[in-house]
Amino acid sequence: MKKAISAIAAAALSMAVLAGCGGSVSPNSVFSVDDLSGKTIGVQMGTTGDIYVSDYESDGSGTKVERYNKGADAVQALKQGKVDAVVIDEQPAKKFVEKNSDLQILDDIFADEEYAICLAKGSEMTAQFNDALATLRNDGTLQKIIDNYIGDETMGSFQYKSPDGVDRSKGKLVMATNAAFEPYEYYVGDKVTGIDADIAQAICDILGYELKIEDMEFDAIITAVSTGKADFGAAGMTVTEDRLKNIDFTEPYTTSRQVIITRSK
């Protein structure tokens, strides 16, 4: 009898290990926005996706929200069957799906949003950043930077480079970001690159500053900016009423969407 019990326990442990490693994952059960209610949703902590899905936790449907420090961690949890879906920004979602054939993005759009750069409440630099963004928008540089990372002719159509002889006598500006958000900010070797990094560099070139990028958890960016540990934050950040209580934002520099990633089977 003891041997039989041991065998059953061993089999159960083996099944648990397989499930934890993705060996036994339930079929996809989320096919539209309407199916999210009552499910377990994965998000990156502190993001707009986190803010939006929080409403599901109090709707009485039993919906659970699992929060992760990185979007990649939420996606891995989805692959392992620990969550039923991940709500995340569209462009990073596309990158995750490109690298994982067992994932898909649903046709339903969860929410539309606009990205902007955040600065300390009442900072005089907000107006300067807006002026610099206007210059980049009017001369076409802003769109060229975005098109270099998003679209049919990415990486090589236009790679932003600082002009020769830029005056950086005003000192250094520290940009707070979360470099796990391709194509907006991510690592190539030991350097942070991407849309936000290039736009920030272009702004600093116009204003006469050296740029330093500090990588941190996404939910630490607003605190870093509001306490002066960083001069500004750029990380695919959406303007929300809640965030405006603690920081200011520039004019939006691009639009995006929150989408839903699920398992494809």
Residue pairs with C-beta under 8 A, 6 or more apart in sequence:
15 24
17 23
18 24
19 25
19 80
19 81
20 80
21 80
22 79
22 80
22 81
24 81
25 79
25 80
25 81
25 263
26 81
27 263
27 265
28 84
28 262
28 263
28 264
28 265
29 35
29 39
29 84
30 36
30 39
30 84
30 85
30 106
30 260
30 262
31 106
31 262
32 106
32 108
33 106
33 108
33 110
33 260
36 53
36 56
36 63
36 84
36 85
36 87
36 260
37 56
37 59
37 61
37 63
38 61
38 62
38 63
39 63
39 64
39 84
39 85
40 63
40 64
40 65
40 66
40 82
40 83
40 84
41 53
41 56
41 63
41 64
41 65
41 66
41 83
41 84
41 85
41 86
41 87
42 65
42 66
42 67
42 68
42 74
42 75
42 77
42 78
42 82
42 83
42 85
42 86
42 87
43 49
43 50
43 53
43 65
43 66
43 67
43 68
43 74
43 86
43 87
43 88
44 50
44 67
44 68
44 69
44 70
44 71
44 73
44 74
44 88
44 218
45 67
45 68
45 69
45 217
45 218
45 219
46 217
46 218
46 219
46 222
47 71
47 88
47 89
47 218
48 89
48 111
48 113
48 238
48 240
48 258
49 87
49 88
49 89
49 110
49 258
50 65
50 67
51 240
51 242
52 87
52 110
52 111
52 258
53 63
53 65
53 87
54 65
56 63
56 65
57 63
57 64
57 65
66 74
66 77
66 82
66 83
68 74
68 77
69 217
69 218
70 178
70 180
71 86
71 88
71 92
71 96
71 180
71 181
72 96
72 180
74 83
74 86
74 88
75 86
75 88
75 96
75 100
75 103
75 261
77 83
77 86
78 84
78 85
78 86
78 103
78 261
78 262
78 263
79 100
79 102
79 103
79 263
81 263
84 262
85 260
85 261
85 262
86 93
86 260
86 261
86 262
87 110
87 258
87 259
87 260
87 261
88 96
88 258
88 259
88 261
89 113
89 181
89 236
89 256
89 257
89 258
89 259
90 105
90 256
90 257
90 258
90 259
91 149
91 150
91 182
91 183
91 184
91 236
91 256
92 181
92 182
92 183
92 184
92 236
93 105
93 259
93 261
94 105
95 182
95 183
96 103
96 261
97 103
97 104
97 105
97 261
101 264
102 263
102 264
102 265
103 261
103 262
103 263
103 264
104 261
104 262
104 263
104 264
105 259
105 260
105 261
106 259
106 260
106 261
106 262
108 260
109 257
109 258
109 259
110 257
110 258
110 259
110 260
111 257
111 258
112 255
112 256
112 257
112 258
113 238
113 255
113 256
113 257
113 258
114 238
114 239
114 252
114 254
114 255
114 256
115 184
115 236
115 237
115 238
115 252
115 253
115 254
115 255
115 256
116 237
116 238
116 239
116 249
116 250
116 251
116 252
116 253
117 129
117 133
117 199
117 200
117 203
117 232
117 233
117 234
117 237
117 249
117 250
117 253
118 221
118 222
118 225
118 232
118 233
118 234
118 237
118 243
118 247
118 248
118 249
118 250
119 125
119 126
119 129
119 225
119 231
119 232
119 233
119 247
119 248
119 249
119 250
120 225
120 226
120 228
120 247
120 248
121 226
121 246
121 247
121 248
122 248
123 248
125 231
125 232
126 248
126 249
126 250
128 207
129 203
129 207
129 232
129 250
130 250
130 251
132 202
132 203
132 206
132 207
133 142
133 199
133 203
133 250
133 251
133 253
134 251
135 206
136 142
136 145
136 199
136 202
136 203
136 206
137 143
137 253
141 160
141 202
142 199
142 202
142 253
144 157
144 158
144 160
145 158
145 160
145 195
145 198
145 199
145 202
146 195
146 254
147 153
147 154
147 157
147 158
148 154
148 155
148 156
148 157
148 158
148 159
148 160
148 195
148 198
149 155
149 183
149 184
149 194
149 195
150 183
150 195
151 157
154 183
160 198
160 201
160 202
162 201
162 202
162 205
163 205
166 205
166 208
167 208
168 204
168 208
168 209
168 210
169 208
170 207
170 208
170 209
171 209
171 210
172 209
172 210
172 211
172 212
173 204
173 207
173 209
173 210
173 211
173 212
173 231
173 232
174 212
174 213
174 214
174 229
174 230
174 231
174 232
175 196
175 197
175 200
175 211
175 212
175 213
175 214
175 230
175 231
175 232
175 233
175 234
176 214
176 216
176 220
176 221
176 224
176 225
176 229
176 230
176 232
176 233
176 234
176 235
177 185
177 192
177 196
177 197
177 213
177 214
177 215
177 216
177 221
177 233
177 234
177 235
178 185
178 215
178 216
178 217
178 218
178 221
178 235
179 185
179 186
179 187
179 192
179 194
179 213
179 215
180 186
181 194
181 218
181 235
181 236
182 194
183 194
183 195
184 194
184 195
184 196
184 235
184 236
185 192
185 193
185 194
185 195
185 196
185 197
185 213
185 234
185 235
185 236
186 192
186 193
186 194
187 193
192 213
192 215
195 254
196 234
196 235
196 236
197 213
197 234
199 234
199 253
200 211
200 213
200 232
200 234
201 211
204 210
204 211
214 224
214 230
216 224
218 235
221 230
221 233
221 235
221 237
222 233
222 243
222 246
222 247
223 229
224 230
224 233
225 231
225 232
225 233
225 247
226 246
226 247
233 247
236 256
237 243
237 249
238 256
239 249
239 252
243 249
